Amino acid sequence: MTTDITTSSVSLAWSSPLGQSSFYRVEWTNGIGISSLSTTDLSVTITSLISGVNYQVTVIALAADGITEGSPVRISAYTIITTTASTTTMIATTMPLPTTTVTMQLTINENFDTALNEKTSLKYQKYSSDIKNATDSSYNNYDGYRKNSAKVTQFRAGSVIADISFETSATLDFLDAAKAVAVNLKNRNYDVPSNPMAQTVISQLIINDLKIYPNQNMTLQCPNVDNPDWTVNGNVPTDAKYRKESGQLTVMGVGLVDNARYACTTTKNSIPFIQWQDVDVVQTLPIIQTSIDNQQLECVVKTTDLQCCVNPADVYQVQWVSLDGNVVNCSDDTYGAGKVGDKATAACAKGFVGYTMAVCTIINNNAVWTATKDTCVLNVIYNLQILSQSISVNNLAEFIANVSAAATNTSNIAAITQSAATVQSVVAILVSIADISANIKINQIVMQNFIQVMDIIVSPASTGVWNNIHSNTTADSSSFLLESVEKMAGSLTEDVFSITSQYINLNKTQLNADVNSLSVNGSAEILIPPAQLTGGNQSITTIAFSNETSFLPVRNKNNFNESTRSINGIVLLIKMNVTLNNISMTFDTINNSLANPLCVFWNFTLFDSGGWDTSGCTATLVGNGTVTCECNHLTSFSILMSPYVPFTGVQKDVLDYLTYIGVGVSMGSLVLCLIIEALVWKTVTRSVTSYVHHVSVVNIAVCLLAADVWFIIGAAIQSSGNVGACSTATFFTHLFFLALFFWMLLSAAFLCRAVVAITQVAKSTMMAIAFTVGYIPPVLIAVITIASTAPKQGYLSPGACWLDWGDYKPLLAFVIPALMIVVVNFVILLTVMVKMLRRPGGNAVQASEKQTFVVIARCVAILTPIFGLTWGFGIGTAVDPNNYGLHLVFTILNAFQGFFILLFGTLLDKKIVAALGEKFSITSWSSNRTRSTSAGQSSSSGFFRIFRRRHAYNVTAVSGDTRTFGSSSASP
């Protein structure tokens, strides 16, 4: 403004403009010429003016270099000079003060949404309008603010940062105005800090050369600030590569990732003052391609083209070394010449970057170059991978669109899907995109581009490439790819939409307690209990990979190099914004000939490169071409199944008939055994030894009968696919078969005690021991087995309700105890044999016990090997499930075990036969039997003869006559 006017001078004064100004240039003109002067003051007096001439005066603020204008500030004075009489009077009229454009940034506490990068999106328009109105309404009351001049120039990440500009002609109270903006936005339901605004200025921060190459250092200087706060892409640099000193930030050993937005912050006008610069001076290393690299040329007469290409161009030297007479075994135009064991590299095909490597080897007596490594990446993908190292949230949408355009270009698809290195390069790009997106919200357009790229590299055309990746490396790429799409799914906006490509289907929708199921791609069903969906609508995202894709290996928790199982359903990724502890999924199976399903999820921590894991997932229903899984967590799921080829036709019919007939005979025999024992119980259990023996026989019969009943139940339900019912039948079958063997052990142990022991043990004590040993260990073994293997889906055998011989081998929990008991029983028998042979005769009490010993010994000696042999064949069927002969023998032996117990435990016991004869008054038959016995005739021979002596006892009948009974019919 003008402060004083004379006939030959005008004095001006002005306020300090915003920004960093070192001095001012004052220009004035009367329309003929321009004069100027410079000053560092905020006022000036212009002299030597001509009276009566119109002058226009302009004041310009300049930076220290004298060239750069700071925040543009102009002050103009328009003066009219007139002369009346002898006095010259200058009449000044001042135009409105010029305005300065002020740039600010406003922070909103929420995850960045890529929709804010699109000016046509509803979210961009809403946020932009609200922020503009809040700024205008808050600053309108301040002098110098140009009303309605606020506008949003862009949104950036970190959380959400809105860049704002407005015009003012004076220094404003920024702090109070910023607080007013905060209140205004909070009233509009925005989450903003109490002081959400900062003033921003673009500055020249970097002081290095225009080009910096990887591993060099880069230094930035904050102008006129000694100890600023530095940020890199909105984050405080804490890594050791950053060094701060005297207003400078030095980045050590730079890479492309260090192309970023750098900002230094101090305080000005009571609010943060940020000077920033987008740095992009870090260059890529040159790409050098040669037609021959690390090769030897054979000394023969032929022309070899040598090429060396570099981008960017520079001067390089090529050095050639001759062989000088070395032996040549391998020689071709690609890898040149070499001897066995030599390695050579060759350039990639046109359009690719990298190299191939081969080693000279002998194959079929011929020396040839065998390829061992291929790093060739399609050039356009290579360049995009380089750029992916420096992408930011602000250019994410544009970058992924460029990647999608390159990947879906028809001229590139074949090159991508047939090159392992290119596929891995694409995966690296997608991983970078997912990492950038992890803390923001991405919209449908960004996700669609991501899916389109992924669709190319998981297509069936790339199956061979993935097989190569899985076989030659630790296969991190598969896990990285799946993890990247999981991150992207977790970053999606809350909008409801779907994306469908050729091999991938994404659906983002909402579920609630009333609508709690979802069909996925016609190949799976999801069911969530209503109790898990309280609180209204819950967002759910599903991504289904077609069963034609094969980018994930089959390796699982128990076998890195799994070859017997295959993925037999779609791979289904599920993401929700709530935590679930129960979710049910029903998968359609791809190959219905496979069995033994494992419900699995991809565990990124297995093997350091990921693998399928069963933890927290259980198959609950199998059948009709589907498998139902229940899991207590969310991630990426599928089902693994193994080949199972059951016997068919006549073979199956024979096994079925033998099983059901044999089990029927067995159950009938066991029932008959128990009836007979009940009828003669008082007669045959008068001594402790006999009592214990018959208790063992009864429990053996009861256990086998119960096992047969559960076996029939299991056989009836095994085709229903009800995993829970099948597991129950298997548990009780396992339990009672184990109990049978433990009672066999007890029978042998009591025989040994009766023959060897010196002291007597009370009957009650023996029974307590018997029932403890007979049932407690089987229960513990059965419970531990199902508890440790069923949650991992390793409990049931494929195609049957019985213990599996697969990954966890729970069948060993039956076979090992059973076979150990067989061995122990034989040791006991040998001990008893030796003891009996050495024991002197003549003792009447001892003689009365010997027949009982014979029965027990015979029972143990015959049933033990029969049961042991049966389950020996059982192991054979598990190891070699396709051996029909093993199945046939095992079925026969297993089915008729009940008949063997009846025969050797009951019918061949002469005491029982005699007791039955007396019970039903079959006198003649009983007399014949006893006379035959008293005559010393024996129907047994061999091993059991050692237990027999001829002993007869006279029993006086009521009628007065005397009848002679063999020891087999004498009461013990």
BAKE-595769 format. One record per residue (C-alpha): y, z, x. Coordinates in steps of 0.001 Angstrom, whole numbers, plus 500000, padded with zeros to 6 digits. Layout:
N
YZX
...
% end
This chain:
972
500000500000500000
503575499520501101
505426502640502251
508816501211503368
510640497848503067
513759496617504850
515396493236505250
513369492588508399
510330494832508181
507611496201505945
505510499323506536
501923499565505273
499334502354505071
495716502298503939
492699504553503512
489701504551505830
487231502034504446
483561502769504014
481283502007506925
481797502112510674
485184500524511597
486569500630515138
489963498941514614
491926496805512172
493511493357512330
496693492892510321
497652489337509406
500796488134507608
502099484761506608
505154483243504897
503234480089504038
504125478319507265
502243480152509982
500059483228510496
500900486151512721
498655489105513500
498306492355515391
495533494917515992
495625498666515571
493311501609515436
495674503537513137
495649503631509363
499257502393509158
501486499732510684
505070498465510546
505597494713510696
508988493766512132
511043490607512792
510627489387509219
513002486842507758
515109488021504912
514451486387501552
511005485020502352
507772485724500533
505112487359502761
501422488046502198
499906490756504400
496141491266504885
494400494137506699
490841493531507923
488508496238509259
486504495169512305
483488496540514190
483547497459517861
482575493975519024
485783492556517501
483754489938515672
481646491632513075
483422492689509942
482082495957508643
481672496510505005
484179493905503867
487548495668503201
490792493756502520
494211495120501595
496799492522500529
500529493028499967
502666490373498269
506334490919499001
509405489128497555
512574489305499642
515923488582498018
519560488848499240
522433490080497110
525964489897498628
525594490925502253
522546493125501659
518983491926501875
516616493743499515
512806493464499715
511178493907496286
507423494516496703
504864493898493976
501309495036494932
498191493332493557
495138495480492591
493486497052495616
490528495057496935
487035496444496439
484215497207498821
480576496541498040
478595499702498568
474815499617498915
472734502616497917
469087503432497404
467619505572494641
464208507269494834
461884507723491844
458885510025492298
456024507797491170
453544505380492686
454948501947493282
453872499280490809
453710495679492007
455159494661488642
458482495877490062
458365492931492461
458536490508489542
461946490216487929
460408488732484790
458098491699484180
458909494135481407
458728497071483795
461214495507486220
463648494739483402
463380498231481913
463783500083485206
466606497806486345
468497498212483087
468078501996482978
469167502477486592
472183500189486173
473317502005483030
472766505427484623
474801504430487687
477640502927485680
477897505878483322
477872508344486238
480489506523488403
482818505221485673
484851508425485715
485751508089489408
488976506363490470
488379503179492389
484942502443490879
484766498990489380
483333499488485959
479977497884485183
479598496600488752
476271498365489422
473199496231489807
469655496615491135
468934494145493915
465262495001494472
462554497637494228
460615498854497258
457716501182497867
457913504729499039
457524506161496223
459660503759494134
462925502915495847
465578500952493985
468200499207496091
471546499378494227
474957497877494886
478342498467493228
482001497870494023
484720500428494701
488225500448496102
488217504071497223
486042506658498828
484050508295496052
482497511701495711
478994510381496266
477246513729495995
478495514638492529
478007511092491315
474424511022492664
473636514270490865
475039512808487673
472756509765488103
469791512112488503
470605513950485284
471054510678483435
467692509299484588
465863512537483867
467163512274480322
465476508877480257
462150510503481346
462268509392484980
460965511742487658
463768511825490229
464899514474492726
468131516371492073
469916514234494684
468092510901494471
470606508603496177
471451507620499737
473940505141501162
472337502262503073
473715499779505594
471959496949507387
472430497456511133
471294495931514376
468822498571515542
466559496720517963
467939496280521485
465042494310523006
464721490582523481
464244488324520500
460509488081521209
458178490937522057
454458490430522713
451573492813522047
451262495809524378
454923495638525374
457409498362524425
460119498003521790
463284500136521698
465622500735518754
469060502409518846
470772504107515912
474504503177516201
476914506080516643
474268508707515881
472791511047518475
469838512652516714
468938510698513610
465801511002511526
463657507888512001
461291506287509514
458946503304509778
458239501637506439
459453504819504798
457129507101506756
458074509554509494
456582508282512786
454373511020514205
451917508994516266
451953509376520044
453008505744520378
456510506660519123
458983508308521515
462342509669520299
465233510380522655
469065510408522340
469322508318519209
466657505900520376
463158505219519091
460733503572521518
457509502040520188
454904501969522934
452368499145523218
453432497264520104
451199495149517893
451803493001514851
451610496085512682
454856497241514280
456751494460512525
458174496799509895
461313498269508354
462912500791510711
465588503162509514
467621505976511025
469198508577508766
472117510947509110
474544512480506593
477823510962505449
479958511799502429
477537514644501682
474580512309501080
472045510659503405
473429507670505278
470684505185506241
471017502350508723
468041500015508627
466635496754509900
463565494685509082
462017493980512485
459845490915512932
460168490191516647
456588491131517630
454696487917518309
450993487075518256
449121486408521468
448703482722522244
445598481010520862
443887479113523673
441200476573522801
439258474613525394
436581472015524942
434604473705527737
434793477445528319
432602479363530749
430291476388531194
428629474617534088
428419470846534268
425382469093535628
426036466762538557
425112463508536870
427048460357536234
428620460765532818
432061461233531289
433034464646529961
436279465110528028
438154468247529038
440755469621526658
442919472718526700
445107473547523688
447435476496523324
449609477739520492
452400478516521182
452721476021524046
453125477338527567
451939476591531099
448325477498531887
446055476680534816
442465475491534460
440085476248537319
436807474348537758
433841475564539811
430949473285540881
427263474280540858
426611473033544392
422918472392543964
421903475193541524
418711474578539535
419375473243536026
416962474168533200
419112473785530085
421524470945529563
423308469536526516
426747468271525530
427702471503523762
426918474239526298
426629472196529484
424071473016532194
422431476244533244
419270477943534362
417063480287532341
418961483469531508
422406481922531920
424946482412529156
427500479806528138
430259479528525563
431566476540523695
434620475773521613
434462475882517842
434509472835515621
437845471328514690
439787473549512320
438174476764513592
439368479390516072
437037481339518364
433936480411520335
430165480199520180
427818481698522761
424291480697523768
421682481758526321
419277479477528155
415744480400527016
412217478959527101
410857477967523679
407507476180523435
407644475480527176
411038473818526813
414315475218528168
416981475134525450
420284476765524657
419779479366521924
422873480447519993
423464484215520135
427005484630518839
429457482741516655
433038483989516322
434464480784514836
436919481522512020
438544478928509801
442026478464511211
443932479137507986
441956482349507420
442511483428511028
446277483033510626
446221485008507387
444246487782509065
446913487988511768
449611488218509102
447645490854507183
448276493288510020
451972493417509177
452110493041505392
454036495589503358
454172496560499717
457244494394499235
455496491163500192
451998492153499033
452000490038495868
453177486948497731
450669487474500527
447600487896498295
448664484797496356
448677482859499636
445249484210500558
443886483243497146
445313479740497448
443690479284500859
440289480713499853
439982478743496613
441116475474498148
438173473134497603
438401471844501158
437981475387502512
435267476875500275
432275475388502085
433693476304505490
434225479901504368
430837480453502719
428911478988505663
430642480945508416
429761484598508990
432836485142511157
435097483657508484
433545485810505761
434077488890507901
437656487794508529
438248487470504770
436786490957504322
439227492279506932
442115490697505008
440964492255501719
440586495638503425
444201495424504667
445392494538501173
443444497432499654
444839499871502219
448399498813501414
447646499142497679
446037502593497910
449189504555497025
450838502114494630
450085500546491271
448976496923491211
449192494665488195
446838492105486708
448217489159488710
447641490838492083
444148491962491056
443261488523489763
444140486951493108
442060489608494860
439054488915492585
439360485170493125
439150485623496898
436219488013496619
434444485644494226
434238483021496973
432622485243499606
430060486872497265
428925483614495686
425286482480496066
426527479889498564
427231482729501006
423798484389500672
422597483035504016
425750484293505721
425306487809504312
421648487845505356
422770486907508854
425408489641508867
422890492245507680
420247491274510216
422415490947513315
424930493775512921
425236497206511409
426613495343508397
429846497243507949
431383494244506176
429420494785502941
430493498393502733
434090497595503648
434218494897500965
432882497187498236
435171500003499317
438184497700499209
437523496623495627
436961500273494639
440380501131496081
441975498256494214
440317499350490962
441729502829491468
445242501413491951
445408499364488748
448149499964486222
447277501597482908
447451498259481073
444387497029479176
443181493661480465
440167491768481745
439600489322484590
436618486984484683
435617484812487614
432385482969488195
430515485923489697
432733488947489013
433838490469485734
436576493126485573
437361494963482376
440018497653482065
439985499372478698
440068502809477098
437406505121475715
437618508298473668
435359510762471893
434927508352468970
434500505188471043
432380506355473972
430219503342474814
430943500045476512
428997496824477041
429430495304480489
429000491594480977
426007491527478617
423894493017481418
424581496738481177
425617499429478724
427684502524479516
427486505657477398
429618508733478052
429032511949476073
431989512624473713
432448516056475294
433420514284478530
436194512332476782
438385515053475336
442152514723475291
442518511291473706
442144507872475266
440804507742478809
441234504647480962
438048503107482386
437696500170484760
434395498372485247
433706495643487788
430359493905487428
428951491677490138
426629488966488874
422934489301489715
423363486060491652
425417487844494295
423700489343497322
426420490706499578
424961494233499586
421820494984501615
418854496882500147
418886499622502786
418644503059501259
418704506698502241
415124506700503521
414868503269505098
417639501351506845
415456498256507114
414094498420503548
411881495418502772
409702496491499845
412466497040497303
415117494749495894
418268495086493795
416993494408490289
420164494629488222
423872493955488414
426005495980490786
428338497951488525
431501499663489746
433026502282487421
436434503898487882
438038506447485552
441090508663485679
439017511743484775
436138513504486492
432754513088484800
429566515056485360
427398513002483034
427305509266482442
424459507098481161
424006503442482153
421380501029480896
420744498030483154
418947494840482213
416349494124484886
416395490775486652
412697490608487521
410451492345484990
407460492222487329
409059494865489540
408471498558488895
409224502038490221
412975501935489532
415425503965491587
418853504604490085
421180504405493052
424832504421494050
426451503066497190
427071505945499605
429690504843502125
428730507614504567
425065506655505058
424185505171508463
427931505061509255
427978501725507435
426873502603503900
423624502441501957
422042503097498573
421535506753497655
419813508414494693
421638511754494849
422881512801491426
421210509867489636
417933509817487699
416028507118485826
415459508546482337
414024505597480418
412213502507481627
410877499725479441
411592496543477476
413276494940480468
415797497768480905
416282500852483033
418448503760481844
420098505878484514
421921509165484190
424347510191486935
426722513073487487
429440511101489285
431209507732489364
431135504956491968
429212501670492387
425741501703490828
422644499541490591
418834499848490462
416340499303493264
412781498353492275
409622497567494215
406795495105493562
403947496470491446
401072494159490561
398715495969488138
395213494684487650
394874492263484776
392174490685482687
388578491856483133
389450494120486067
392014496023484017
389661496271481043
386844497673483213
389118500319484705
390512501221481300
387079501539479658
385671503568482543
388705505836482492
388712506573478773
384899506804478454
384634508929481586
387472511228480565
385972511520477102
382587512481478569
384353514819480982
386294516584478238
383192516845476059
381216518263478977
383933520820479697
384087521934476068
380284522277476043
380444524219479307
382936526668477832
380863527085474656
377742527810476672
379608530311478841
380859532063475737
377366532253474265
375676533740477334
378634535644478784
377299539159478293
373857538235479535
374884536514482738
377833538662483875
376185542055484408
376814542198488149
380170541921489867
379068538857491840
377801537068488745
380878538095486769
383264536716489381
381257533506489643
381364532805485916
385067533664485722
385588531004488410
383456528468486530
385336529085483289
388726528724484985
387610525590486811
386505524118483474
389718525170481719
391910523716484488
390064520410484541
390108520224480726
393875520838480699
394359518275483457
392332515716481474
394376516384478340
397639515831480228
396115512787481908
395406511262478482
398959512091477375
400361510466480503
398228507348480037
399435507060476448
403137507302477278
403322505551480658
404223502212479049
406955503777476886
409341504055479823
410201507648478933
410691509063482418
411181512627481204
407932512700479218
406057510965482027
407388513497484546
406246516361482303
402738514930482019
402603514391485777
403774517933486472
401060519584484368
398357517192485581
399336518054489156
399451521771488359
395995521988486751
394283519799489337
395685522076492033
394515525146490108
391008523640489899
390819523410493686
392191526900494193
389505528297491851
386936526351493861
388316528105496918
388033531452495139
384434530744494152
383532530115497777
385564533075498977
383825535481496576
380447534145497685
381410534851501264
382627538329500357
379412539132498488
377220538032501389
379297539196504337
381448542114503137
380350545685503852
382590547594501455
382621547090497707
385764546001495820
386485546984492233
386091544283489628
389678544728488385
391007544301491914
388997541133492413
390258539692489102
393863540460490012
393398538671493321
391610535781491622
394258535026489026
397072535459491543
395530533037494036
394217530736491327
397540530044489605
400581531253491543
400280528858494549
399627525812492295
402663526673490195
404873527042493278
403641523787494822
404068521840491562
407558523205490916
408774522591494475
407371519053494394
409108517990491190
412325519802492095
412584518117495487
411570514570494556
412445513953490891
416238514094491417
415802511440494121
413602509347491812
410694509680494195
408360511681491926
406552509134489746
404175506423490846
405002502869489721
403176501955486537
401552505369486016
402351508971485150
401172510370488457
402555511394491820
404111508662493938
403091507523497404
406468505896498061
409499507099499968
408969510841499543
405135510836499143
404858513717496643
401130512891496301
400691514753499583
401625517930497701
398268517592495973
396126515864498575
396892518206501479
396084521475499650
392983519905498043
391529518562501274
392339521778503132
390381523688500499
387466521264500931
387407521997504665
387696525771504151
384886525734501594
382531523986504014
383353526562506685
382572529317504180
379248527688503272
378225527494506902
379134531162507349
377067532119504300
374082530055505481
374060531783508846
374413535220507281
371653534660504731
369203533367507324
369730536457509443
369601539003506627
366315540951506375
364425540822503068
362610543438501006
365593545024499306
365167544841495556
368891544881494857
369464542178497447
366730540063495906
368280540340492466
371543538960493835
370097536048495731
369634533829492686
373313534262491897
374145533356495502
372025530240495146
373882529137492022
377292529796493566
376368528083496808
374992525076495005
378094524833492831
380412525066495822
378307522829498057
378055520010495522
381352520164493625
383486520595496737
382473517289498366
382524515522495025
386105516623494346
387094516060497972
385526512604498038
387226511760494749
390680512449496110
389844510840499416
389464507627497432
392662508620495611
394570508447498892
392982505063499518
394323503701496215
397801504921497144
397719503375500612
396139500130499426
397089499816495736
395706496299495399
392148497205496497
390105496958493299
386994498542494836
388864501724495742
390316501935492256
386859501465490719
385153504217492765
388072506596492291
388086505998488534
384345506720488236
384415509880490339
387621511180488768
386534510454485197
383166512279485376
384268515463487151
383817517456483944
380212516335483632
379550517434487218
380914520912486446
378668521182483380
375640520007485340
376007522009488549
377942524958487234
375972525562484037
372864523524483279
371243524037486688
371808527803486476
368364529167485433
369874532400484213
372039530496481737
369108528339480623
366927531402480094
369693533245478286
370156530300475985
366409530236475347
366414533872474375
369595533381472363
368018530719470200
364388532112470379
362989529043472059
360034531151473222
357521528521474189
359987526494476178
361369529613477816
357859530930478563
356895527637480143
359990527713482235
359432531312483314
355746530803484026
356616527787486066
359211529802487882
356946532850488443
354380530512489892
356895529802492551
357423526137491726
360815524982492850
362784522041491602
365159522355494488
364570521482498078
366447521091501327
369487523214501900
369048525503498857
365481526452499771
366826528921502289
368292531022499485
365008531277497529
362207533852497728
359381534501495315
360238537712493496
358708538719490130
359498541687488013
357537543210485127
359468543756481938
357808545790479180
358234544301475766
358638546344472582
355298545151471295
353650546579474341
352661543417476076
354011542560479448
355666539240480313
356522538059483745
359921536362484394
361076534675487495
364084535923489283
366158533243487600
365766534972484267
366029538523485418
369150540370484513
371284540975487577
% end
